[in-house]
Amino acid sequence: MNFALIQPATTSGPAAALIQILPFAGIALMFYFLLIRPQSKARKEMEARLSKLKAGDEVVLTSGLYATIDRVEEKHIWLKIGSSVVKARRTAVAALATESEPQN
């Protein structure tokens, strides 16, 4: 029996290395364009939205509650919910109440 006829031809050199690296490069590009880039874009938009918060804005919190901003500090905001005023982190704000619903 001659098993040499059954075995595929092997290539060597830079072309073989390139062929082996191409699938990994393709997967890395897919990860970048499908996961990393959209997430960083959404994070930048959210940071810009949070930096524009001011007293009197009506916001929706991540818990689903609607509140009005009483005053704004660097990392915290004071919110009027009903007749009480509570302290919360800026990151607890999901969106302005006047905005349309955020897209996923």
Phi and psi in radians as a Rosetta constraint file:
Dihedral C 1 N 2 CA 2 C 2 CIRCULARHARMONIC -2.014 0.35
Dihedral N 2 CA 2 C 2 N 3 CIRCULARHARMONIC 1.759 0.35
Dihedral C 2 N 3 CA 3 C 3 CIRCULARHARMONIC -1.391 0.35
Dihedral N 3 CA 3 C 3 N 4 CIRCULARHARMONIC -0.190 0.35
Dihedral C 3 N 4 CA 4 C 4 CIRCULARHARMONIC -1.151 0.35
Dihedral N 4 CA 4 C 4 N 5 CIRCULARHARMONIC -0.465 0.35
Dihedral C 4 N 5 CA 5 C 5 CIRCULARHARMONIC -1.306 0.35
Dihedral N 5 CA 5 C 5 N 6 CIRCULARHARMONIC -0.445 0.35
Dihedral C 5 N 6 CA 6 C 6 CIRCULARHARMONIC -1.438 0.35
Dihedral N 6 CA 6 C 6 N 7 CIRCULARHARMONIC -0.559 0.35
Dihedral C 6 N 7 CA 7 C 7 CIRCULARHARMONIC -1.284 0.35
Dihedral N 7 CA 7 C 7 N 8 CIRCULARHARMONIC 2.466 0.35
Dihedral C 7 N 8 CA 8 C 8 CIRCULARHARMONIC -1.243 0.35
Dihedral N 8 CA 8 C 8 N 9 CIRCULARHARMONIC 2.722 0.35
Dihedral C 8 N 9 CA 9 C 9 CIRCULARHARMONIC -1.246 0.35
Dihedral N 9 CA 9 C 9 N 10 CIRCULARHARMONIC 2.377 0.35
Dihedral C 9 N 10 CA 10 C 10 CIRCULARHARMONIC -1.734 0.35
Dihedral N 10 CA 10 C 10 N 11 CIRCULARHARMONIC 2.475 0.35
Dihedral C 10 N 11 CA 11 C 11 CIRCULARHARMONIC -1.956 0.35
Dihedral N 11 CA 11 C 11 N 12 CIRCULARHARMONIC 2.665 0.35
Dihedral C 11 N 12 CA 12 C 12 CIRCULARHARMONIC -2.371 0.35
Dihedral N 12 CA 12 C 12 N 13 CIRCULARHARMONIC 2.848 0.35
Dihedral C 12 N 13 CA 13 C 13 CIRCULARHARMONIC 1.811 0.35
Dihedral N 13 CA 13 C 13 N 14 CIRCULARHARMONIC -2.871 0.35
Dihedral C 13 N 14 CA 14 C 14 CIRCULARHARMONIC -1.147 0.35
Dihedral N 14 CA 14 C 14 N 15 CIRCULARHARMONIC -0.528 0.35
Dihedral C 14 N 15 CA 15 C 15 CIRCULARHARMONIC -1.146 0.35
Dihedral N 15 CA 15 C 15 N 16 CIRCULARHARMONIC -0.689 0.35
Dihedral C 15 N 16 CA 16 C 16 CIRCULARHARMONIC -1.168 0.35
Dihedral N 16 CA 16 C 16 N 17 CIRCULARHARMONIC -0.688 0.35
Dihedral C 16 N 17 CA 17 C 17 CIRCULARHARMONIC -1.148 0.35
Dihedral N 17 CA 17 C 17 N 18 CIRCULARHARMONIC -0.691 0.35
Dihedral C 17 N 18 CA 18 C 18 CIRCULARHARMONIC -1.142 0.35
Dihedral N 18 CA 18 C 18 N 19 CIRCULARHARMONIC -0.717 0.35
Dihedral C 18 N 19 CA 19 C 19 CIRCULARHARMONIC -1.121 0.35
Dihedral N 19 CA 19 C 19 N 20 CIRCULARHARMONIC -0.594 0.35
Dihedral C 19 N 20 CA 20 C 20 CIRCULARHARMONIC -1.320 0.35
Dihedral N 20 CA 20 C 20 N 21 CIRCULARHARMONIC -0.509 0.35
Dihedral C 20 N 21 CA 21 C 21 CIRCULARHARMONIC -1.463 0.35
Dihedral N 21 CA 21 C 21 N 22 CIRCULARHARMONIC -0.486 0.35
Dihedral C 21 N 22 CA 22 C 22 CIRCULARHARMONIC -0.958 0.35
Dihedral N 22 CA 22 C 22 N 23 CIRCULARHARMONIC -0.781 0.35
Dihedral C 22 N 23 CA 23 C 23 CIRCULARHARMONIC -1.075 0.35
Dihedral N 23 CA 23 C 23 N 24 CIRCULARHARMONIC -0.674 0.35
Dihedral C 23 N 24 CA 24 C 24 CIRCULARHARMONIC -1.192 0.35
Dihedral N 24 CA 24 C 24 N 25 CIRCULARHARMONIC -0.662 0.35
Dihedral C 24 N 25 CA 25 C 25 CIRCULARHARMONIC -1.148 0.35
Dihedral N 25 CA 25 C 25 N 26 CIRCULARHARMONIC -0.688 0.35
Dihedral C 25 N 26 CA 26 C 26 CIRCULARHARMONIC -1.111 0.35
Dihedral N 26 CA 26 C 26 N 27 CIRCULARHARMONIC -0.735 0.35
Dihedral C 26 N 27 CA 27 C 27 CIRCULARHARMONIC -1.135 0.35
Dihedral N 27 CA 27 C 27 N 28 CIRCULARHARMONIC -0.717 0.35
Dihedral C 27 N 28 CA 28 C 28 CIRCULARHARMONIC -1.090 0.35
Dihedral N 28 CA 28 C 28 N 29 CIRCULARHARMONIC -0.724 0.35
Dihedral C 28 N 29 CA 29 C 29 CIRCULARHARMONIC -1.126 0.35
Dihedral N 29 CA 29 C 29 N 30 CIRCULARHARMONIC -0.710 0.35
Dihedral C 29 N 30 CA 30 C 30 CIRCULARHARMONIC -1.079 0.35
Dihedral N 30 CA 30 C 30 N 31 CIRCULARHARMONIC -0.778 0.35
Dihedral C 30 N 31 CA 31 C 31 CIRCULARHARMONIC -1.029 0.35
Dihedral N 31 CA 31 C 31 N 32 CIRCULARHARMONIC -0.753 0.35
Dihedral C 31 N 32 CA 32 C 32 CIRCULARHARMONIC -1.110 0.35
Dihedral N 32 CA 32 C 32 N 33 CIRCULARHARMONIC -0.892 0.35
Dihedral C 32 N 33 CA 33 C 33 CIRCULARHARMONIC -1.347 0.35
Dihedral N 33 CA 33 C 33 N 34 CIRCULARHARMONIC -0.449 0.35
Dihedral C 33 N 34 CA 34 C 34 CIRCULARHARMONIC -1.690 0.35
Dihedral N 34 CA 34 C 34 N 35 CIRCULARHARMONIC -0.437 0.35
Dihedral C 34 N 35 CA 35 C 35 CIRCULARHARMONIC -2.104 0.35
Dihedral N 35 CA 35 C 35 N 36 CIRCULARHARMONIC -0.976 0.35
Dihedral C 35 N 36 CA 36 C 36 CIRCULARHARMONIC -1.247 0.35
Dihedral N 36 CA 36 C 36 N 37 CIRCULARHARMONIC -0.858 0.35
Dihedral C 36 N 37 CA 37 C 37 CIRCULARHARMONIC -1.108 0.35
Dihedral N 37 CA 37 C 37 N 38 CIRCULARHARMONIC -0.849 0.35
Dihedral C 37 N 38 CA 38 C 38 CIRCULARHARMONIC -1.105 0.35
Dihedral N 38 CA 38 C 38 N 39 CIRCULARHARMONIC -0.624 0.35
Dihedral C 38 N 39 CA 39 C 39 CIRCULARHARMONIC -1.174 0.35
Dihedral N 39 CA 39 C 39 N 40 CIRCULARHARMONIC -0.740 0.35
Dihedral C 39 N 40 CA 40 C 40 CIRCULARHARMONIC -1.206 0.35
Dihedral N 40 CA 40 C 40 N 41 CIRCULARHARMONIC -0.590 0.35
Dihedral C 40 N 41 CA 41 C 41 CIRCULARHARMONIC -1.139 0.35
Dihedral N 41 CA 41 C 41 N 42 CIRCULARHARMONIC -0.765 0.35
Dihedral C 41 N 42 CA 42 C 42 CIRCULARHARMONIC -1.143 0.35
Dihedral N 42 CA 42 C 42 N 43 CIRCULARHARMONIC -0.661 0.35
Dihedral C 42 N 43 CA 43 C 43 CIRCULARHARMONIC -1.127 0.35
Dihedral N 43 CA 43 C 43 N 44 CIRCULARHARMONIC -0.738 0.35
Dihedral C 43 N 44 CA 44 C 44 CIRCULARHARMONIC -1.117 0.35
Dihedral N 44 CA 44 C 44 N 45 CIRCULARHARMONIC -0.715 0.35
Dihedral C 44 N 45 CA 45 C 45 CIRCULARHARMONIC -1.105 0.35
Dihedral N 45 CA 45 C 45 N 46 CIRCULARHARMONIC -0.708 0.35
Dihedral C 45 N 46 CA 46 C 46 CIRCULARHARMONIC -1.174 0.35
Dihedral N 46 CA 46 C 46 N 47 CIRCULARHARMONIC -0.722 0.35
Dihedral C 46 N 47 CA 47 C 47 CIRCULARHARMONIC -1.100 0.35
Dihedral N 47 CA 47 C 47 N 48 CIRCULARHARMONIC -0.687 0.35
Dihedral C 47 N 48 CA 48 C 48 CIRCULARHARMONIC -1.142 0.35
Dihedral N 48 CA 48 C 48 N 49 CIRCULARHARMONIC -0.710 0.35
Dihedral C 48 N 49 CA 49 C 49 CIRCULARHARMONIC -1.132 0.35
Dihedral N 49 CA 49 C 49 N 50 CIRCULARHARMONIC -0.725 0.35
Dihedral C 49 N 50 CA 50 C 50 CIRCULARHARMONIC -1.223 0.35
Dihedral N 50 CA 50 C 50 N 51 CIRCULARHARMONIC -0.529 0.35
Dihedral C 50 N 51 CA 51 C 51 CIRCULARHARMONIC -1.265 0.35
Dihedral N 51 CA 51 C 51 N 52 CIRCULARHARMONIC -0.347 0.35
Dihedral C 51 N 52 CA 52 C 52 CIRCULARHARMONIC -1.602 0.35
Dihedral N 52 CA 52 C 52 N 53 CIRCULARHARMONIC 0.049 0.35
Dihedral C 52 N 53 CA 53 C 53 CIRCULARHARMONIC -1.147 0.35
Dihedral N 53 CA 53 C 53 N 54 CIRCULARHARMONIC 2.461 0.35
Dihedral C 53 N 54 CA 54 C 54 CIRCULARHARMONIC -2.519 0.35
Dihedral N 54 CA 54 C 54 N 55 CIRCULARHARMONIC 2.881 0.35
Dihedral C 54 N 55 CA 55 C 55 CIRCULARHARMONIC -1.075 0.35
Dihedral N 55 CA 55 C 55 N 56 CIRCULARHARMONIC 2.419 0.35
Dihedral C 55 N 56 CA 56 C 56 CIRCULARHARMONIC 1.701 0.35
Dihedral N 56 CA 56 C 56 N 57 CIRCULARHARMONIC -0.239 0.35
Dihedral C 56 N 57 CA 57 C 57 CIRCULARHARMONIC -1.258 0.35
Dihedral N 57 CA 57 C 57 N 58 CIRCULARHARMONIC 2.430 0.35
Dihedral C 57 N 58 CA 58 C 58 CIRCULARHARMONIC -1.648 0.35
Dihedral N 58 CA 58 C 58 N 59 CIRCULARHARMONIC 2.236 0.35
Dihedral C 58 N 59 CA 59 C 59 CIRCULARHARMONIC -2.201 0.35
Dihedral N 59 CA 59 C 59 N 60 CIRCULARHARMONIC 2.804 0.35
Dihedral C 59 N 60 CA 60 C 60 CIRCULARHARMONIC -1.900 0.35
Dihedral N 60 CA 60 C 60 N 61 CIRCULARHARMONIC 2.224 0.35
Dihedral C 60 N 61 CA 61 C 61 CIRCULARHARMONIC -1.496 0.35
Dihedral N 61 CA 61 C 61 N 62 CIRCULARHARMONIC 2.891 0.35
Dihedral C 61 N 62 CA 62 C 62 CIRCULARHARMONIC -1.122 0.35
Dihedral N 62 CA 62 C 62 N 63 CIRCULARHARMONIC -0.373 0.35
Dihedral C 62 N 63 CA 63 C 63 CIRCULARHARMONIC -1.397 0.35
Dihedral N 63 CA 63 C 63 N 64 CIRCULARHARMONIC -0.167 0.35
Dihedral C 63 N 64 CA 64 C 64 CIRCULARHARMONIC 1.738 0.35
Dihedral N 64 CA 64 C 64 N 65 CIRCULARHARMONIC -0.072 0.35
Dihedral C 64 N 65 CA 65 C 65 CIRCULARHARMONIC -1.363 0.35
Dihedral N 65 CA 65 C 65 N 66 CIRCULARHARMONIC 2.551 0.35
Dihedral C 65 N 66 CA 66 C 66 CIRCULARHARMONIC -1.687 0.35
Dihedral N 66 CA 66 C 66 N 67 CIRCULARHARMONIC 2.400 0.35
Dihedral C 66 N 67 CA 67 C 67 CIRCULARHARMONIC -2.589 0.35
Dihedral N 67 CA 67 C 67 N 68 CIRCULARHARMONIC 2.828 0.35
Dihedral C 67 N 68 CA 68 C 68 CIRCULARHARMONIC -1.963 0.35
Dihedral N 68 CA 68 C 68 N 69 CIRCULARHARMONIC 2.367 0.35
Dihedral C 68 N 69 CA 69 C 69 CIRCULARHARMONIC -1.308 0.35
Dihedral N 69 CA 69 C 69 N 70 CIRCULARHARMONIC 2.208 0.35
Dihedral C 69 N 70 CA 70 C 70 CIRCULARHARMONIC -1.547 0.35
Dihedral N 70 CA 70 C 70 N 71 CIRCULARHARMONIC -0.878 0.35
Dihedral C 70 N 71 CA 71 C 71 CIRCULARHARMONIC -2.664 0.35
Dihedral N 71 CA 71 C 71 N 72 CIRCULARHARMONIC 2.774 0.35
Dihedral C 71 N 72 CA 72 C 72 CIRCULARHARMONIC -2.107 0.35
Dihedral N 72 CA 72 C 72 N 73 CIRCULARHARMONIC 2.292 0.35
Dihedral C 72 N 73 CA 73 C 73 CIRCULARHARMONIC -2.022 0.35
Dihedral N 73 CA 73 C 73 N 74 CIRCULARHARMONIC -3.107 0.35
Dihedral C 73 N 74 CA 74 C 74 CIRCULARHARMONIC -1.096 0.35
Dihedral N 74 CA 74 C 74 N 75 CIRCULARHARMONIC -0.899 0.35
Dihedral C 74 N 75 CA 75 C 75 CIRCULARHARMONIC -1.891 0.35
Dihedral N 75 CA 75 C 75 N 76 CIRCULARHARMONIC -0.263 0.35
Dihedral C 75 N 76 CA 76 C 76 CIRCULARHARMONIC -2.172 0.35
Dihedral N 76 CA 76 C 76 N 77 CIRCULARHARMONIC 2.780 0.35
Dihedral C 76 N 77 CA 77 C 77 CIRCULARHARMONIC -2.290 0.35
Dihedral N 77 CA 77 C 77 N 78 CIRCULARHARMONIC 2.634 0.35
Dihedral C 77 N 78 CA 78 C 78 CIRCULARHARMONIC -1.827 0.35
Dihedral N 78 CA 78 C 78 N 79 CIRCULARHARMONIC 2.188 0.35
Dihedral C 78 N 79 CA 79 C 79 CIRCULARHARMONIC -2.016 0.35
Dihedral N 79 CA 79 C 79 N 80 CIRCULARHARMONIC 2.425 0.35
Dihedral C 79 N 80 CA 80 C 80 CIRCULARHARMONIC -1.612 0.35
Dihedral N 80 CA 80 C 80 N 81 CIRCULARHARMONIC 2.046 0.35
Dihedral C 80 N 81 CA 81 C 81 CIRCULARHARMONIC -2.135 0.35
Dihedral N 81 CA 81 C 81 N 82 CIRCULARHARMONIC 1.874 0.35
Dihedral C 81 N 82 CA 82 C 82 CIRCULARHARMONIC 1.196 0.35
Dihedral N 82 CA 82 C 82 N 83 CIRCULARHARMONIC -2.182 0.35
Dihedral C 82 N 83 CA 83 C 83 CIRCULARHARMONIC -1.767 0.35
Dihedral N 83 CA 83 C 83 N 84 CIRCULARHARMONIC 0.027 0.35
Dihedral C 83 N 84 CA 84 C 84 CIRCULARHARMONIC -1.885 0.35
Dihedral N 84 CA 84 C 84 N 85 CIRCULARHARMONIC 2.738 0.35
Dihedral C 84 N 85 CA 85 C 85 CIRCULARHARMONIC -2.024 0.35
Dihedral N 85 CA 85 C 85 N 86 CIRCULARHARMONIC 2.217 0.35
Dihedral C 85 N 86 CA 86 C 86 CIRCULARHARMONIC -2.163 0.35
Dihedral N 86 CA 86 C 86 N 87 CIRCULARHARMONIC 2.717 0.35
Dihedral C 86 N 87 CA 87 C 87 CIRCULARHARMONIC -1.722 0.35
Dihedral N 87 CA 87 C 87 N 88 CIRCULARHARMONIC 2.379 0.35
Dihedral C 87 N 88 CA 88 C 88 CIRCULARHARMONIC -2.512 0.35
Dihedral N 88 CA 88 C 88 N 89 CIRCULARHARMONIC 2.815 0.35
Dihedral C 88 N 89 CA 89 C 89 CIRCULARHARMONIC -1.344 0.35
Dihedral N 89 CA 89 C 89 N 90 CIRCULARHARMONIC 2.654 0.35
Dihedral C 89 N 90 CA 90 C 90 CIRCULARHARMONIC -1.048 0.35
Dihedral N 90 CA 90 C 90 N 91 CIRCULARHARMONIC -0.582 0.35
Dihedral C 90 N 91 CA 91 C 91 CIRCULARHARMONIC -1.211 0.35
Dihedral N 91 CA 91 C 91 N 92 CIRCULARHARMONIC -0.157 0.35
Dihedral C 91 N 92 CA 92 C 92 CIRCULARHARMONIC -1.331 0.35
Dihedral N 92 CA 92 C 92 N 93 CIRCULARHARMONIC -0.194 0.35
Dihedral C 92 N 93 CA 93 C 93 CIRCULARHARMONIC -1.450 0.35
Dihedral N 93 CA 93 C 93 N 94 CIRCULARHARMONIC 2.156 0.35
Dihedral C 93 N 94 CA 94 C 94 CIRCULARHARMONIC -1.543 0.35
Dihedral N 94 CA 94 C 94 N 95 CIRCULARHARMONIC -0.705 0.35
Dihedral C 94 N 95 CA 95 C 95 CIRCULARHARMONIC -2.936 0.35
Dihedral N 95 CA 95 C 95 N 96 CIRCULARHARMONIC 2.883 0.35
Dihedral C 95 N 96 CA 96 C 96 CIRCULARHARMONIC -1.298 0.35
Dihedral N 96 CA 96 C 96 N 97 CIRCULARHARMONIC 2.534 0.35
Dihedral C 96 N 97 CA 97 C 97 CIRCULARHARMONIC -1.202 0.35
Dihedral N 97 CA 97 C 97 N 98 CIRCULARHARMONIC -0.426 0.35
Dihedral C 97 N 98 CA 98 C 98 CIRCULARHARMONIC -1.423 0.35
Dihedral N 98 CA 98 C 98 N 99 CIRCULARHARMONIC -0.262 0.35
Dihedral C 98 N 99 CA 99 C 99 CIRCULARHARMONIC -1.299 0.35
Dihedral N 99 CA 99 C 99 N 100 CIRCULARHARMONIC 2.753 0.35
Dihedral C 99 N 100 CA 100 C 100 CIRCULARHARMONIC -1.238 0.35
Dihedral N 100 CA 100 C 100 N 101 CIRCULARHARMONIC 2.896 0.35
Dihedral C 100 N 101 CA 101 C 101 CIRCULARHARMONIC -1.080 0.35
Dihedral N 101 CA 101 C 101 N 102 CIRCULARHARMONIC 2.360 0.35
Dihedral C 101 N 102 CA 102 C 102 CIRCULARHARMONIC -1.079 0.35
Dihedral N 102 CA 102 C 102 N 103 CIRCULARHARMONIC 2.493 0.35
Dihedral C 102 N 103 CA 103 C 103 CIRCULARHARMONIC -1.551 0.35
Dihedral N 103 CA 103 C 103 N 104 CIRCULARHARMONIC 2.538 0.35
